[in-house]
Amino acid sequence: MYTGIGASAGIGIGSAVIVKEPSLAYDNKAVSDVDAEKQRLTDALDKCIAKTQAMADDMKERVGEKEAEILEGHVLLLMDPEMTGQMESSIADDKMCAEAAVEKICDYCIDDEMFQQRATDVCDIKTRLLKILLDVEDVDLASVPEGTVLVAEDLTPSMTAGINPKNVTGILTEVGG
């Protein structure tokens, strides 16, 4: 028998949909065309910013402005010249592929005391950037059928933003808050 901590009152009864994130493994090899790799990073950042802003706008309309602030914070982090500059420098100086540069800098930020309160957000951004660079599809939680109980290790802020609350009767996660 498993036990847990309830995050809200009530119960959710429905069919379980298990949310399994795909592997984000990549071939970490040195790049020879630094400019092309920096362009891959720029394109991924642009795409991630556009998708995140669209999620924030949708969330504003569906749920409210306050709830959309987390995703708007993601947009600001994705546009942070310090963070993106370090990613570009890792590509240029260390000949890292864009995936390795994203992982290195995001992991550094997660460990940085200044970012500790935003660690979940930085981890979410890292995952979404890696998915774009690796051409991996996002888990589509908006299309789960009515009467669904989501079962996941964790739900990131961007995953939660995509949930259609009319279709989800409960959420069960291994970690998170």
Protein Blocks (a to p, Z undefined) as FASTA:
>chain_A
ZZdddfbgcdddddddddddddfbdcddddfblmlmmmmmmmmmmmmmmmmmmmmmmmmm
mnomklmmmmmmmmmmmmmmklmmmmmmmmmmnopafklmmmmmmmmmmmpmklmmmmmm
mmmmmmmmmmmmnopacddfklpcehiacddfbdcfklmmmpcfklpgbdcdfbdZZ
